[in-house]
């Protein structure tokens, strides 16, 4: 089944991955990532996945400006513990773009290209998700405010009907359409809105 049409309107992110270049996986190490890649990774499209994508994209822009960001050169720290809330989903999307991984990540080659221990949870002093450029130690803290793009008020009732086995196919389809409409508004209509992602410099 094709993705919603608005996925194609979300700008891709180009990163340079030195490990991919070394291993011959990408010419010049350049890889384009699209929101659909995050959806494939998470297995679904929701405001949390959209917010994690937006936070990471904004952080990369803040850390690198007009430069192409270097995947594997970015540390990620979350305020939430791994077991709490949606931290795992947010970390997965952030890790997709930055390459940052926890204890199970790639250990590196000859002391280089490592991705292990670049992703941390439950970090004190972080307001949301902090991204650190490892070569310069410049860091930015991203605080996501999804409430600035509210859900359609019909969604709770539709979901209740679905979960109680009372929804027909049209009701279920309508729920999905309204759900994805909020994702669309987050990533298309509010992609550059400062109120949805607050960026706080941590050090520079």
C-alpha positions as protocol buffer text, in pm:
chain_id: "A"
residue {
  index: 1
  type: UNK
  ca { x: 0 y: 0 z: 0 }
}
residue {
  index: 2
  type: UNK
  ca { x: 148 y: 342 z: -88 }
}
residue {
  index: 3
  type: UNK
  ca { x: 230 y: 593 z: 180 }
}
residue {
  index: 4
  type: UNK
  ca { x: 18 y: 908 z: 219 }
}
residue {
  index: 5
  type: UNK
  ca { x: 96 y: 1153 z: -61 }
}
residue {
  index: 6
  type: UNK
  ca { x: 233 y: 1418 z: 174 }
}
residue {
  index: 7
  type: UNK
  ca { x: 531 y: 1196 z: 264 }
}
residue {
  index: 8
  type: UNK
  ca { x: 681 y: 1289 z: -74 }
}
residue {
  index: 9
  type: UNK
  ca { x: 653 y: 1660 z: 12 }
}
residue {
  index: 10
  type: UNK
  ca { x: 868 y: 1632 z: 323 }
}
residue {
  index: 11
  type: UNK
  ca { x: 1223 y: 1739 z: 230 }
}
residue {
  index: 12
  type: UNK
  ca { x: 1482 y: 1461 z: 254 }
}
residue {
  index: 13
  type: UNK
  ca { x: 1794 y: 1494 z: 467 }
}
residue {
  index: 14
  type: UNK
  ca { x: 2135 y: 1432 z: 314 }
}
residue {
  index: 15
  type: UNK
  ca { x: 2411 y: 1310 z: 544 }
}
residue {
  index: 16
  type: UNK
  ca { x: 2768 y: 1204 z: 489 }
}
residue {
  index: 17
  type: UNK
  ca { x: 2858 y: 877 z: 653 }
}
residue {
  index: 18
  type: UNK
  ca { x: 3236 y: 814 z: 649 }
}
residue {
  index: 19
  type: UNK
  ca { x: 3184 y: 448 z: 739 }
}
residue {
  index: 20
  type: UNK
  ca { x: 2949 y: 398 z: 445 }
}
residue {
  index: 21
  type: UNK
  ca { x: 3209 y: 563 z: 221 }
}
residue {
  index: 22
  type: UNK
  ca { x: 3490 y: 345 z: 354 }
}
residue {
  index: 23
  type: UNK
  ca { x: 3293 y: 26 z: 301 }
}
residue {
  index: 24
  type: UNK
  ca { x: 3181 y: 126 z: -48 }
}
residue {
  index: 25
  type: UNK
  ca { x: 2815 y: 146 z: 48 }
}
residue {
  index: 26
  type: UNK
  ca { x: 2759 y: 503 z: -75 }
}
residue {
  index: 27
  type: UNK
  ca { x: 2951 y: 718 z: -321 }
}
residue {
  index: 28
  type: UNK
  ca { x: 3125 y: 987 z: -117 }
}
residue {
  index: 29
  type: UNK
  ca { x: 2940 y: 855 z: 187 }
}
residue {
  index: 30
  type: UNK
  ca { x: 2636 y: 1062 z: 89 }
}
residue {
  index: 31
  type: UNK
  ca { x: 2300 y: 911 z: 186 }
}
residue {
  index: 32
  type: UNK
  ca { x: 1955 y: 1066 z: 153 }
}
residue {
  index: 33
  type: UNK
  ca { x: 1709 y: 987 z: 431 }
}
residue {
  index: 34
  type: UNK
  ca { x: 1336 y: 1045 z: 394 }
}
residue {
  index: 35
  type: UNK
  ca { x: 1053 y: 1052 z: 643 }
}
residue {
  index: 36
  type: UNK
  ca { x: 931 y: 726 z: 492 }
}
residue {
  index: 37
  type: UNK
  ca { x: 1255 y: 567 z: 616 }
}
residue {
  index: 38
  type: UNK
  ca { x: 1166 y: 668 z: 971 }
}
residue {
  index: 39
  type: UNK
  ca { x: 817 y: 524 z: 923 }
}
residue {
  index: 40
  type: UNK
  ca { x: 964 y: 196 z: 798 }
}
residue {
  index: 41
  type: UNK
  ca { x: 1193 y: 186 z: 1100 }
}
residue {
  index: 42
  type: UNK
  ca { x: 918 y: 261 z: 1353 }
}
residue {
  index: 43
  type: UNK
  ca { x: 656 y: 56 z: 1172 }
}
residue {
  index: 44
  type: UNK
  ca { x: 404 y: 340 z: 1186 }
}
residue {
  index: 45
  type: UNK
  ca { x: 355 y: 712 z: 1130 }
}
residue {
  index: 46
  type: UNK
  ca { x: 243 y: 916 z: 1427 }
}
residue {
  index: 47
  type: UNK
  ca { x: 303 y: 1258 z: 1586 }
}
residue {
  index: 48
  type: UNK
  ca { x: 586 y: 1115 z: 1796 }
}
residue {
  index: 49
  type: UNK
  ca { x: 773 y: 984 z: 1490 }
}
residue {
  index: 50
  type: UNK
  ca { x: 707 y: 1314 z: 1313 }
}
residue {
  index: 51
  type: UNK
  ca { x: 825 y: 1513 z: 1614 }
}
residue {
  index: 52
  type: UNK
  ca { x: 1141 y: 1306 z: 1647 }
}
residue {
  index: 53
  type: UNK
  ca { x: 1215 y: 1359 z: 1278 }
}
residue {
  index: 54
  type: UNK
  ca { x: 1157 y: 1733 z: 1311 }
}
residue {
  index: 55
  type: UNK
  ca { x: 1372 y: 1765 z: 1624 }
}
residue {
  index: 56
  type: UNK
  ca { x: 1660 y: 1581 z: 1462 }
}
residue {
  index: 57
  type: UNK
  ca { x: 1639 y: 1778 z: 1139 }
}
residue {
  index: 58
  type: UNK
  ca { x: 1630 y: 2108 z: 1330 }
}
residue {
  index: 59
  type: UNK
  ca { x: 1923 y: 2000 z: 1548 }
}
residue {
  index: 60
  type: UNK
  ca { x: 2133 y: 1901 z: 1246 }
}
residue {
  index: 61
  type: UNK
  ca { x: 2060 y: 2237 z: 1088 }
}
residue {
  index: 62
  type: UNK
  ca { x: 2162 y: 2416 z: 1407 }
}
residue {
  index: 63
  type: UNK
  ca { x: 2484 y: 2216 z: 1447 }
}
residue {
  index: 64
  type: UNK
  ca { x: 2598 y: 2217 z: 1086 }
}
residue {
  index: 65
  type: UNK
  ca { x: 2439 y: 2517 z: 916 }
}
residue {
  index: 66
  type: UNK
  ca { x: 2497 y: 2485 z: 543 }
}
residue {
  index: 67
  type: UNK
  ca { x: 2741 y: 2195 z: 585 }
}
residue {
  index: 68
  type: UNK
  ca { x: 2634 y: 1838 z: 517 }
}
residue {
  index: 69
  type: UNK
  ca { x: 2598 y: 1673 z: 860 }
}
residue {
  index: 70
  type: UNK
  ca { x: 2832 y: 1386 z: 937 }
}
residue {
  index: 71
  type: UNK
  ca { x: 2652 y: 1074 z: 1046 }
}
residue {
  index: 72
  type: UNK
  ca { x: 2835 y: 904 z: 1332 }
}
residue {
  index: 73
  type: UNK
  ca { x: 2973 y: 1234 z: 1459 }
}
residue {
  index: 74
  type: UNK
  ca { x: 2672 y: 1322 z: 1673 }
}
residue {
  index: 75
  type: UNK
  ca { x: 2587 y: 1222 z: 2027 }
}
residue {
  index: 76
  type: UNK
  ca { x: 2223 y: 1202 z: 2137 }
}
residue {
  index: 77
  type: UNK
  ca { x: 2099 y: 1231 z: 2496 }
}
residue {
  index: 78
  type: UNK
  ca { x: 1739 y: 1203 z: 2609 }
}
residue {
  index: 79
  type: UNK
  ca { x: 1588 y: 1334 z: 2930 }
}
residue {
  index: 80
  type: UNK
  ca { x: 1350 y: 1036 z: 2948 }
}
residue {
  index: 81
  type: UNK
  ca { x: 1460 y: 693 z: 3063 }
}
residue {
  index: 82
  type: UNK
  ca { x: 1451 y: 420 z: 2802 }
}
residue {
  index: 83
  type: UNK
  ca { x: 1153 y: 254 z: 2969 }
}
residue {
  index: 84
  type: UNK
  ca { x: 952 y: 574 z: 2992 }
}
residue {
  index: 85
  type: UNK
  ca { x: 695 y: 715 z: 2752 }
}
residue {
  index: 86
  type: UNK
  ca { x: 800 y: 726 z: 2389 }
}
residue {
  index: 87
  type: UNK
  ca { x: 1176 y: 755 z: 2448 }
}
residue {
  index: 88
  type: UNK
  ca { x: 1253 y: 441 z: 2249 }
}
residue {
  index: 89
  type: UNK
  ca { x: 1065 y: 562 z: 1944 }
}
residue {
  index: 90
  type: UNK
  ca { x: 1225 y: 906 z: 1956 }
}
residue {
  index: 91
  type: UNK
  ca { x: 1570 y: 754 z: 1999 }
}
residue {
  index: 92
  type: UNK
  ca { x: 1518 y: 519 z: 1705 }
}
residue {
  index: 93
  type: UNK
  ca { x: 1439 y: 805 z: 1469 }
}
residue {
  index: 94
  type: UNK
  ca { x: 1721 y: 1021 z: 1604 }
}
residue {
  index: 95
  type: UNK
  ca { x: 1959 y: 726 z: 1570 }
}
residue {
  index: 96
  type: UNK
  ca { x: 1851 y: 664 z: 1212 }
}
residue {
  index: 97
  type: UNK
  ca { x: 1966 y: 1010 z: 1108 }
}
residue {
  index: 98
  type: UNK
  ca { x: 2262 y: 1063 z: 1338 }
}
residue {
  index: 99
  type: UNK
  ca { x: 2397 y: 708 z: 1358 }
}
residue {
  index: 100
  type: UNK
  ca { x: 2405 y: 734 z: 1738 }
}
residue {
  index: 101
  type: UNK
  ca { x: 2352 y: 397 z: 1907 }
}
residue {
  index: 102
  type: UNK
  ca { x: 2356 y: 249 z: 2254 }
}
residue {
  index: 103
  type: UNK
  ca { x: 2548 y: -49 z: 2386 }
}
residue {
  index: 104
  type: UNK
  ca { x: 2450 y: -261 z: 2088 }
}
residue {
  index: 105
  type: UNK
  ca { x: 2587 y: -22 z: 1828 }
}
residue {
  index: 106
  type: UNK
  ca { x: 2881 y: -72 z: 1595 }
}
residue {
  index: 107
  type: UNK
  ca { x: 3205 y: -71 z: 1795 }
}
residue {
  index: 108
  type: UNK
  ca { x: 3418 y: 77 z: 1517 }
}
residue {
  index: 109
  type: UNK
  ca { x: 3728 y: -9 z: 1319 }
}
residue {
  index: 110
  type: UNK
  ca { x: 4069 y: 57 z: 1468 }
}
residue {
  index: 111
  type: UNK
  ca { x: 3925 y: 310 z: 1709 }
}
residue {
  index: 112
  type: UNK
  ca { x: 3734 y: 497 z: 1440 }
}
residue {
  index: 113
  type: UNK
  ca { x: 3379 y: 500 z: 1303 }
}
residue {
  index: 114
  type: UNK
  ca { x: 3228 y: 378 z: 1630 }
}
residue {
  index: 115
  type: UNK
  ca { x: 2858 y: 432 z: 1695 }
}
residue {
  index: 116
  type: UNK
  ca { x: 2836 y: 253 z: 2029 }
}
residue {
  index: 117
  type: UNK
  ca { x: 2757 y: 458 z: 2342 }
}
residue {
  index: 118
  type: UNK
  ca { x: 2661 y: 770 z: 2145 }
}
residue {
  index: 119
  type: UNK
  ca { x: 2298 y: 737 z: 2257 }
}
residue {
  index: 120
  type: UNK
  ca { x: 2202 y: 789 z: 2622 }
}
residue {
  index: 121
  type: UNK
  ca { x: 1879 y: 796 z: 2823 }
}
residue {
  index: 122
  type: UNK
  ca { x: 1782 y: 960 z: 3151 }
}
residue {
  index: 123
  type: UNK
  ca { x: 2044 y: 1233 z: 3123 }
}
residue {
  index: 124
  type: UNK
  ca { x: 2020 y: 1507 z: 3385 }
}
residue {
  index: 125
  type: UNK
  ca { x: 2017 y: 1863 z: 3261 }
}
residue {
  index: 126
  type: UNK
  ca { x: 1856 y: 1777 z: 2929 }
}
residue {
  index: 127
  type: UNK
  ca { x: 1518 y: 1936 z: 2865 }
}
residue {
  index: 128
  type: UNK
  ca { x: 1412 y: 1710 z: 2580 }
}
residue {
  index: 129
  type: UNK
  ca { x: 1665 y: 1560 z: 2340 }
}
residue {
  index: 130
  type: UNK
  ca { x: 2019 y: 1697 z: 2323 }
}
residue {
  index: 131
  type: UNK
  ca { x: 2237 y: 1661 z: 2015 }
}
residue {
  index: 132
  type: UNK
  ca { x: 2613 y: 1714 z: 2039 }
}
residue {
  index: 133
  type: UNK
  ca { x: 2850 y: 1754 z: 1749 }
}
residue {
  index: 134
  type: UNK
  ca { x: 3147 y: 1547 z: 1865 }
}
residue {
  index: 135
  type: UNK
  ca { x: 3418 y: 1726 z: 1667 }
}
residue {
  index: 136
  type: UNK
  ca { x: 3330 y: 2072 z: 1802 }
}
residue {
  index: 137
  type: UNK
  ca { x: 3143 y: 1984 z: 2123 }
}
residue {
  index: 138
  type: UNK
  ca { x: 2866 y: 2226 z: 2022 }
}
residue {
  index: 139
  type: UNK
  ca { x: 2533 y: 2101 z: 2154 }
}
residue {
  index: 140
  type: UNK
  ca { x: 2168 y: 2194 z: 2125 }
}
residue {
  index: 141
  type: UNK
  ca { x: 1875 y: 2082 z: 2339 }
}
residue {
  index: 142
  type: UNK
  ca { x: 1545 y: 2028 z: 2154 }
}
residue {
  index: 143
  type: UNK
  ca { x: 1215 y: 2047 z: 2338 }
}
residue {
  index: 144
  type: UNK
  ca { x: 917 y: 1919 z: 2142 }
}
residue {
  index: 145
  type: UNK
  ca { x: 576 y: 2080 z: 2192 }
}
residue {
  index: 146
  type: UNK
  ca { x: 330 y: 1867 z: 1996 }
}
residue {
  index: 147
  type: UNK
  ca { x: 39 y: 2029 z: 2173 }
}
residue {
  index: 148
  type: UNK
  ca { x: 88 y: 2332 z: 1948 }
}
residue {
  index: 149
  type: UNK
  ca { x: -56 y: 2118 z: 1666 }
}
residue {
  index: 150
  type: UNK
  ca { x: -366 y: 1967 z: 1828 }
}
residue {
  index: 151
  type: UNK
  ca { x: -533 y: 1647 z: 1720 }
}
residue {
  index: 152
  type: UNK
  ca { x: -874 y: 1647 z: 1556 }
}
residue {
  index: 153
  type: UNK
  ca { x: -1136 y: 1631 z: 1836 }
}
residue {
  index: 154
  type: UNK
  ca { x: -1309 y: 1340 z: 1662 }
}
residue {
  index: 155
  type: UNK
  ca { x: -1013 y: 1107 z: 1705 }
}
residue {
  index: 156
  type: UNK
  ca { x: -1080 y: 984 z: 2064 }
}
residue {
  index: 157
  type: UNK
  ca { x: -1435 y: 880 z: 1979 }
}
residue {
  index: 158
  type: UNK
  ca { x: -1330 y: 705 z: 1660 }
}
residue {
  index: 159
  type: UNK
  ca { x: -1050 y: 523 z: 1839 }
}
residue {
  index: 160
  type: UNK
  ca { x: -1283 y: 411 z: 2117 }
}
residue {
  index: 161
  type: UNK
  ca { x: -1522 y: 266 z: 1861 }
}
residue {
  index: 162
  type: UNK
  ca { x: -1237 y: 82 z: 1689 }
}
residue {
  index: 163
  type: UNK
  ca { x: -1096 y: -61 z: 2012 }
}
residue {
  index: 164
  type: UNK
  ca { x: -1440 y: -178 z: 2124 }
}
residue {
  index: 165
  type: UNK
  ca { x: -1506 y: -352 z: 1793 }
}
residue {
  index: 166
  type: UNK
  ca { x: -1786 y: -113 z: 1704 }
}
residue {
  index: 167
  type: UNK
  ca { x: -1630 y: 54 z: 1398 }
}
residue {
  index: 168
  type: UNK
  ca { x: -1701 y: -29 z: 1037 }
}
residue {
  index: 169
  type: UNK
  ca { x: -1443 y: -2 z: 759 }
}
residue {
  index: 170
  type: UNK
  ca { x: -1535 y: 358 z: 681 }
}
residue {
  index: 171
  type: UNK
  ca { x: -1492 y: 463 z: 1045 }
}
residue {
  index: 172
  type: UNK
  ca { x: -1155 y: 291 z: 1067 }
}
residue {
  index: 173
  type: UNK
  ca { x: -1042 y: 453 z: 744 }
}
residue {
  index: 174
  type: UNK
  ca { x: -1156 y: 795 z: 866 }
}
residue {
  index: 175
  type: UNK
  ca { x: -958 y: 750 z: 1187 }
}
residue {
  index: 176
  type: UNK
  ca { x: -641 y: 681 z: 988 }
}
residue {
  index: 177
  type: UNK
  ca { x: -699 y: 981 z: 764 }
}
residue {
  index: 178
  type: UNK
  ca { x: -745 y: 1217 z: 1056 }
}
residue {
  index: 179
  type: UNK
  ca { x: -445 y: 1066 z: 1236 }
}
residue {
  index: 180
  type: UNK
  ca { x: -220 y: 1121 z: 937 }
}
residue {
  index: 181
  type: UNK
  ca { x: -360 y: 1469 z: 885 }
}
residue {
  index: 182
  type: UNK
  ca { x: -205 y: 1572 z: 1216 }
}
residue {
  index: 183
  type: UNK
  ca { x: 128 y: 1424 z: 1104 }
}
residue {
  index: 184
  type: UNK
  ca { x: 95 y: 1620 z: 782 }
}
residue {
  index: 185
  type: UNK
  ca { x: 28 y: 1944 z: 967 }
}
residue {
  index: 186
  type: UNK
  ca { x: 331 y: 1888 z: 1190 }
}
residue {
  index: 187
  type: UNK
  ca { x: 572 y: 1818 z: 906 }
}
residue {
  index: 188
  type: UNK
  ca { x: 431 y: 2033 z: 627 }
}
residue {
  index: 189
  type: UNK
  ca { x: 242 y: 2327 z: 774 }
}
residue {
  index: 190
  type: UNK
  ca { x: 454 y: 2365 z: 1089 }
}
residue {
  index: 191
  type: UNK
  ca { x: 790 y: 2236 z: 968 }
}
residue {
  index: 192
  type: UNK
  ca { x: 963 y: 2567 z: 1043 }
}
residue {
  index: 193
  type: UNK
  ca { x: 741 y: 2691 z: 1325 }
}
residue {
  index: 194
  type: UNK
  ca { x: 965 y: 2783 z: 1620 }
}
residue {
  index: 195
  type: UNK
  ca { x: 697 y: 2700 z: 1877 }
}
residue {
  index: 196
  type: UNK
  ca { x: 682 y: 2328 z: 1795 }
}
residue {
  index: 197
  type: UNK
  ca { x: 1054 y: 2266 z: 1853 }
}
residue {
  index: 198
  type: UNK
  ca { x: 1235 y: 2490 z: 2099 }
}
residue {
  index: 199
  type: UNK
  ca { x: 1612 y: 2488 z: 2049 }
}
residue {
  index: 200
  type: UNK
  ca { x: 1835 y: 2576 z: 2344 }
}
residue {
  index: 201
  type: UNK
  ca { x: 2213 y: 2597 z: 2296 }
}
residue {
  index: 202
  type: UNK
  ca { x: 2387 y: 2391 z: 2566 }
}
residue {
  index: 203
  type: UNK
  ca { x: 2745 y: 2487 z: 2493 }
}
residue {
  index: 204
  type: UNK
  ca { x: 2948 y: 2627 z: 2208 }
}
